[in-house]
Amino acid sequence: MYNYDIPVRRYNRNDLNEFCEKYLMSLGATEEEARITSAGVVAAASRWHPGKGQGLEKLFRLTLQLGNGGINCNAEFEVLEDSPAAALVDGHQGFGYVVAQKGSELAVEKAAKVGIGIVSIKHSNHFGQAGYHAESITKSGMIGYVMTNARAEMAPWGATEPVLATSPWGIGIPREGADPILLDMALTQSGQGMVMWAFREGQDVPDNWMLTADGAKSTNPADFLNADGSESTGTQYPIGEFKGYGLALFTDVLCGVMSGSLFGTQCFQGDVNHDVGHMIMAFNPEFFMEKKKFQERLEQLVGEIRSAKPIEGRTVYLPGELEFLTERDSNESGVPIDERSVEKLLVLAENQNISFPSEI
Ligand SMILES: NC(=O)c1ccc[n+]([C@@H]2O[C@H](COP(=O)([O-])OP(=O)(O)OC[C@H]3O[C@@H](n4cnc5c(N)ncnc54)[C@H](O)[C@@H]3O)[C@@H](O)[C@H]2O)c1
């Protein structure tokens, strides 16, 4: 769970959902688009550090894109190619959360019939948390594996210029009577948002969060940003160094090159057309073995992980566990939004004549 060493205000989750839905509909979103997108950004706000930028901060970019045609409201989810196991979809520049939800439903439908469902999506938008979509697949008892490309922020290992994205992966594994195992991660050590956050708060960062424009390491966030801290000048540091770079390349081949979306340095250019591609996969454990047997074997593995002797003073967590703990706390104590974002959200609310929820 996060310790908020930062000024946050807390809000009731339902109130935030209601606000987001009203706000998005006031900008032209359909009821369905507003509901799905709001649930996604509010879940992100309840799970992740605000510096990750996945919460209500997303409304700032959505506002821009809804105003300039970067996102189409009521976009068609068009299945271009279809087979029992695989499909190719054109998202027609719809809301990323909505396109990904429909893609996840299609993948599950296929996996229920033939054991696996693979849905390649082109012409979508930023879909937020990769793990959120993988988690939705686990609700049907299946393993979800979801990835996306995005704006180039990672340099090929050994280079100084960004070509690949932070390329998040979400991997969700369903557990009977427990939260799923949910690995939700960028293929970079950090993200621009956390570095900007540290800059703003006057904090150092670990030396493997970013590389400078010259490809050097540093712990000073100012070395990776322009003078006012609003733009990145460096590149994101791949997880596992050249290994993470290789995985990001693979991700862009699946999500960009093979889907027909933009890829590499072309992807996510400007605010008008992100043209992002996703790859959404569902695996049905029941195709491979009886459900009960799969769950018993999975719990045996979880048990072994839980009983591994911890390093002194440390706790062993399953992937996703920390975010589920944070979410429970947010549900009880209120969803945290950092004060600077609240100020900007108040302006959005006022512009659309919608009241922003009261703090709790
Ligand atoms: N759509 C996009 O373009 C985009 C790009 C980047 C990130 N994201 C999203 O941003 C969010 C944050 O990503 P991130 O990479 O910064 O996450 P992170 O580095 O904070 O966590 C990554 C994963 O590691 C797990 N983890 C962390 N500490 C752990 C521990 N001590 N023991 C066991 N597991 C642990 C977490 O549960 C999580 O599954 C995610 O939802 C991601 O999908 C989206």
The ligand as a Tripos MOL2 file, in Angstrom:
@<TRIPOS>MOLECULE
LIG
   44    48     1     0     0
SMALL
NO_CHARGES

@<TRIPOS>ATOM
      1 N1         -1.6640    2.4660  -21.2090 N.am      1 LIG1
      2 C1         -0.3980    2.8470  -21.1530 C.2       1 LIG1
      3 O1          0.1640    3.3440  -22.1340 O.2       1 LIG1
      4 C2          0.3870    2.6340  -19.8640 C.ar      1 LIG1
      5 C3          1.7720    2.8340  -19.8730 C.ar      1 LIG1
      6 C4          2.4840    2.5640  -18.7040 C.ar      1 LIG1
      7 C5          1.8300    2.1150  -17.5660 C.ar      1 LIG1
      8 N2          0.4800    1.9300  -17.5920 N.ar      1 LIG1
      9 C6         -0.2420    1.4590  -16.3930 C.3       1 LIG1
     10 O2          0.2490    2.1500  -15.2490 O.3       1 LIG1
     11 C7          0.0740    1.3370  -14.0820 C.3       1 LIG1
     12 C8          1.3690    1.3040  -13.2940 C.3       1 LIG1
     13 O3          2.3640    0.5140  -13.9640 O.3       1 LIG1
     14 P1          3.8270    0.3250  -13.3110 P.3       1 LIG1
     15 O4          4.6690   -0.4930  -14.1960 O.co2     1 LIG1
     16 O5          4.3200    1.6680  -12.9170 O.co2     1 LIG1
     17 O6          3.4620   -0.4850  -11.9880 O.3       1 LIG1
     18 P2          4.4140   -0.8750  -10.7500 P.3       1 LIG1
     19 O7          5.8470   -0.8920  -11.1780 O.co2     1 LIG1
     20 O8          4.0680   -0.0290   -9.5820 O.co2     1 LIG1
     21 O9          3.9440   -2.3740  -10.4330 O.3       1 LIG1
     22 C9          4.1440   -3.3930  -11.3930 C.3       1 LIG1
     23 C10         3.6700   -4.7330  -10.8610 C.3       1 LIG1
     24 O10         4.5620   -5.1660   -9.8430 O.3       1 LIG1
     25 C11         3.8130   -5.6330   -8.7300 C.3       1 LIG1
     26 N3          4.6070   -5.3850   -7.5200 N.ar      1 LIG1
     27 C12         5.0770   -4.1980   -7.0700 C.ar      1 LIG1
     28 N4          5.7400   -4.3490   -5.9130 N.ar      1 LIG1
     29 C13         5.7040   -5.6790   -5.6390 C.ar      1 LIG1
     30 C14         6.2160   -6.4910   -4.5800 C.ar      1 LIG1
     31 N5          6.9210   -5.9640   -3.5770 N.pl3     1 LIG1
     32 N6          5.9660   -7.8160   -4.6170 N.ar      1 LIG1
     33 C15         5.2430   -8.3680   -5.6230 C.ar      1 LIG1
     34 N7          4.7420   -7.6610   -6.6630 N.ar      1 LIG1
     35 C16         4.9760   -6.3390   -6.6640 C.ar      1 LIG1
     36 C17         2.5460   -4.8260   -8.7290 C.3       1 LIG1
     37 O11         1.5130   -5.5170   -8.0320 O.3       1 LIG1
     38 C18         2.2680   -4.7310  -10.2350 C.3       1 LIG1
     39 O12         1.5640   -5.8640  -10.6680 O.3       1 LIG1
     40 C19        -0.3850   -0.0190  -14.6010 C.3       1 LIG1
     41 O13        -1.7820   -0.0890  -14.4910 O.3       1 LIG1
     42 C20         0.0110   -0.0030  -16.0770 C.3       1 LIG1
     43 O14        -0.7690   -0.8520  -16.8930 O.3       1 LIG1
     44 C21        -0.2500    2.1880  -18.7140 C.ar      1 LIG1
@<TRIPOS>BOND
     1     1     2 1
     2     2     3 2
     3     2     4 1
     4     4     5 ar
     5     4    44 ar
     6     5     6 ar
     7     6     7 ar
     8     7     8 ar
     9     8     9 1
    10     8    44 ar
    11     9    10 1
    12     9    42 1
    13    10    11 1
    14    11    12 1
    15    11    40 1
    16    12    13 1
    17    13    14 1
    18    14    15 2
    19    14    16 1
    20    14    17 1
    21    17    18 1
    22    18    19 2
    23    18    20 1
    24    18    21 1
    25    21    22 1
    26    22    23 1
    27    23    24 1
    28    23    38 1
    29    24    25 1
    30    25    26 1
    31    25    36 1
    32    26    27 ar
    33    26    35 ar
    34    27    28 ar
    35    28    29 ar
    36    29    30 ar
    37    29    35 ar
    38    30    31 1
    39    30    32 ar
    40    32    33 ar
    41    33    34 ar
    42    34    35 ar
    43    36    37 1
    44    36    38 1
    45    38    39 1
    46    40    41 1
    47    40    42 1
    48    42    43 1
@<TRIPOS>SUBSTRUCTURE
     1 LIG1         1 GROUP 0 **** ****
